[in-house]
Amino acid sequence: MKKINQLIAVFTMVLCTACSSTQSLQEYYVDSAENPNFLKVDVPSSILNLDNVDLTSSEKEAIASFEKLNILAFKKSIENAGDYEIERTKVKAILKNEDFIQLMKMNTPYGKATIKYLGDEDAIDEVIIYGDNKEKGFALIRVLGDNMNPANMMQLLEAIQKSDYKGEGFGQLEDLLKG
Amino acid sequence: MRKLILVVAIAISPIFGFSQSIFDRFEDMDNVGTVVVNKGMIDLVSKIGSMSDDPEAEEFAEVAKGINGIKVFITEDKRIASDMTATVKKYLKSSSMEELMRVKDKDVNVKFYIKNGKDEDHVRELLMFVSGMKDIDLDVNGKKFETVLVSMTGDIDLNKIGAITNKMDLPKELKKANRD
């Protein structure tokens, strides 16, 4: 009887790990939306309001390739410290997926950060920025697009500077970082 | 059995380019400042650099083509520093790297090690190890015990290291690494 129990336990564990390894980042986002510990901000590209600005064709191309920004932030408090660890482990496991190509990784006194992307070097579909601070919590930022070209992105940033965009939508995130 | 697999895995990992798995454990340690820049990021920055008119950026783009990755580890923790020193020693023994040069400036020791590349000007791997005290603030007369480990792999042109250190904010001591 004991052996069967053990077998079932092992089988369930294997099944669970198999299940969790297939959860994608998108699924994690959706699942976490209901979780009160998380702050979720979705910024569509339309917020950039660049219609009034004169853009070059490559800048227009850059904007067209950028779709939206997803921000998911876990604000850590004394009460949810346990949840913080659980969620952090989940995110780390998802990001370990080989499809994500790492660009950079940093570990500083202010926290850890990792930047990864999905897609090809010149045609990036998703850029993921993961930041982790033991006191404040962690944040997962996804820049979603379709075949984003990094060189065009630089031009896009320059275009944003030309426009009136003053950072609307990021206010909540700023509060999270400050608080 | 597991040990065998582990040993084989570490043994063949050099084939995949980035073989510093021995230093990877410093990446997530507390009290260790880490910056890991992978090939993708270097290519990205160099691509943007090659489009600009800045001659330094263009030079950087040229050198960056050959770099597979850069890793920087900084610690002020004495225990971790001695761990790093021991790890570097172990690594040097196991991987035919040779000492390129060493600089001693008061209490600071800087050592450069390389793994030879396709010709005299190129190396496949560059390791810079700085240990000792560092005067960080001359006003306060404070000395900080700082150990820095920098590892670069790829097809690196020793003569052009200056371009990279400037662009990527790496320790200035790296510029001294060239064969005279």
Contacts between the chains, C-beta under 8 A, distances in Angstrom:
chain1	res1	chain2	res2	distance
A	101	B	38	7.6
A	101	B	40	5.5
A	102	B	36	7.7
A	102	B	38	4.9
A	102	B	40	7.2
A	103	B	37	7.8
A	103	B	38	5.7
A	103	B	40	4.8
A	103	B	41	4.0
A	103	B	44	7.0
A	104	B	35	7.5
A	104	B	36	6.5
A	104	B	37	5.3
A	104	B	38	6.5
A	104	B	41	4.7
A	105	B	27	6.7
A	105	B	34	6.9
A	105	B	35	7.5
A	105	B	36	4.0
A	105	B	38	7.8
A	106	B	34	6.4
A	106	B	35	5.2
A	106	B	36	7.4
A	107	B	27	6.4
A	107	B	28	6.6
A	107	B	29	7.7
A	107	B	32	6.5
A	107	B	33	6.4
A	107	B	34	3.9
A	107	B	35	7.9
A	108	B	33	5.4
A	108	B	34	7.8
A	109	B	33	7.1
A	112	B	28	7.6
A	115	B	41	7.3
A	117	B	40	7.1
A	121	B	40	6.1
A	121	B	43	6.3
A	121	B	44	7.6
A	150	B	44	4.9
A	150	B	47	6.6
A	150	B	48	7.1
A	151	B	47	5.7
A	151	B	48	6.1
A	151	B	51	6.3
A	154	B	48	5.4
